[in-house]
Amino acid sequence: MEAMSDPQPTDDTTTDGAFDTVVIDNPAESRYELRIGDELVSLADYRVAGNVVTIPHVETRPSHGGRGFAALLMDGVIDDLRARSLTIRPSCPYAAAYMRDRPETHDLYAA
């Protein structure tokens, strides 16, 4: 991934009911973040090796659990990786299940 000095929106801003969410790539922390305003709601840590992005961990803050925020985050991660022509190795059980359940993401699996 190209280095960026500040967290950058991935152009995946979503209005989810009463929530305006945005997914950003925060390369300084090696993670994608889903935010509502200034509040960090969900995150997906990553490691990059060549054109493969490994996702070892996805979490949603307990106060926001059970509302689909992790899926919204993964939607943004997938969109960003696809736009950058990168592939994904989902080592986190949640990320792996998310991709397994969505055949439209299978072309992004790292070889």
C-alpha positions as CSV (number, residue, x, y, z in Angstrom):
1,M,0.0,0.0,0.0
2,E,1.2,3.5,-0.7
3,A,2.2,5.4,2.4
4,M,0.0,8.2,3.5
5,S,0.8,10.7,6.2
6,D,-2.7,11.0,7.6
7,P,-5.7,8.6,7.8
8,Q,-7.4,8.7,4.4
9,P,-11.1,8.0,3.6
10,T,-11.6,5.1,1.3
11,D,-14.5,6.8,-0.4
12,D,-16.8,4.3,1.4
13,T,-19.0,6.7,3.3
14,T,-22.2,5.0,4.3
15,T,-25.4,6.3,5.9
16,D,-26.6,3.4,8.1
17,G,-29.9,4.4,9.6
18,A,-29.1,7.2,11.9
19,F,-25.3,6.7,11.5
20,D,-23.0,8.4,9.1
21,T,-20.0,6.0,8.9
22,V,-16.7,6.3,7.1
23,V,-14.0,3.7,6.5
24,I,-10.5,5.0,6.5
25,D,-7.1,3.5,5.9
26,N,-4.8,4.5,8.8
27,P,-1.3,3.4,7.6
28,A,0.4,4.8,10.6
29,E,-1.4,2.3,12.7
30,S,-1.6,-0.4,10.0
31,R,-5.3,-0.7,10.2
32,Y,-8.6,0.3,8.6
33,E,-11.0,2.1,10.8
34,L,-14.8,2.5,10.7
35,R,-15.7,5.8,12.4
36,I,-18.9,7.6,13.3
37,G,-17.8,11.2,13.4
38,D,-14.6,11.2,15.5
39,E,-15.5,8.0,17.3
40,L,-13.6,4.8,16.4
41,V,-16.2,2.0,16.2
42,S,-14.5,-0.9,14.4
43,L,-11.0,-1.7,13.2
44,A,-9.2,-4.2,11.0
45,D,-5.4,-4.6,11.5
46,Y,-3.4,-5.4,8.5
47,R,0.1,-6.4,7.3
48,V,1.3,-5.8,3.7
49,A,3.7,-8.0,1.8
50,G,3.9,-7.2,-1.9
51,N,0.4,-7.1,-3.2
52,V,-1.0,-9.3,-0.4
53,V,-2.8,-7.7,2.6
54,T,-3.2,-10.0,5.6
55,I,-6.0,-9.2,8.0
56,P,-5.2,-10.9,11.3
57,H,-7.7,-9.1,13.5
58,V,-11.1,-7.3,13.2
59,E,-12.9,-5.9,16.2
60,T,-15.9,-3.7,17.0
61,R,-16.0,-1.8,20.2
62,P,-18.4,-3.6,22.7
63,S,-20.7,-0.7,22.9
64,H,-21.4,-1.0,19.2
65,G,-21.5,-4.7,18.9
66,G,-24.2,-6.6,17.1
67,R,-25.2,-3.8,14.7
68,G,-23.3,-4.9,11.6
69,F,-20.4,-2.4,11.9
70,A,-17.7,-5.1,11.3
71,A,-19.4,-6.0,8.0
72,L,-19.6,-2.3,7.0
73,L,-15.9,-2.1,7.8
74,M,-15.1,-5.1,5.7
75,D,-17.1,-3.7,2.9
76,G,-14.8,-0.7,2.9
77,V,-11.7,-2.8,3.2
78,I,-12.7,-5.0,0.2
79,D,-13.6,-1.9,-1.9
80,D,-10.3,-0.3,-1.1
81,L,-8.2,-3.4,-1.8
82,R,-10.1,-4.0,-5.1
83,A,-9.4,-0.3,-6.1
84,R,-5.7,-0.8,-5.4
85,S,-5.5,-4.1,-7.2
86,L,-4.4,-5.9,-4.0
87,T,-5.3,-9.3,-2.7
88,I,-6.3,-10.4,0.8
89,R,-5.4,-13.2,3.2
90,P,-8.0,-13.1,5.9
91,S,-6.4,-14.9,8.9
92,C,-8.9,-13.4,11.3
93,P,-11.9,-15.8,11.7
94,Y,-14.4,-12.9,11.2
95,A,-12.7,-11.7,8.0
96,A,-12.5,-15.2,6.7
97,A,-16.2,-15.9,7.4
98,Y,-17.1,-12.5,5.8
99,M,-15.3,-13.4,2.6
100,R,-16.5,-17.0,2.6
101,D,-20.1,-15.9,2.8
102,R,-19.7,-13.4,-0.1
103,P,-18.7,-15.1,-3.4
104,E,-18.3,-11.6,-5.0
105,T,-15.1,-11.2,-2.9
106,H,-13.5,-14.6,-3.8
107,D,-11.5,-13.1,-6.7
108,L,-9.5,-11.2,-4.1
109,Y,-8.2,-14.2,-2.2
110,A,-4.4,-14.3,-2.2
111,A,-2.9,-17.3,-3.9
